[in-house]
């Protein structure tokens, strides 16, 4: 099973999470969601049912891929 990190909490991330929801836990597992604002908003624990990960914790977690879901790129 492939372990994914979703980068972003905007419209693109929301759409991607909805589209891939039927396949989650079958082909991959979403380990968490990371966002540049996470550093400043420590009180946010989940996004769309997934753990919000800080930049500091990113490299403490085993994952295979980061899926970039930025509204700006």
Secondary structure, 3 states (H helix, E strand, C coil): CEEEEEECCCHHHHHHHHHHHHHECCCEEEEEEECHHHHCCCCCCEECCEEEECHHHHCCCCCCEEEECCCCC
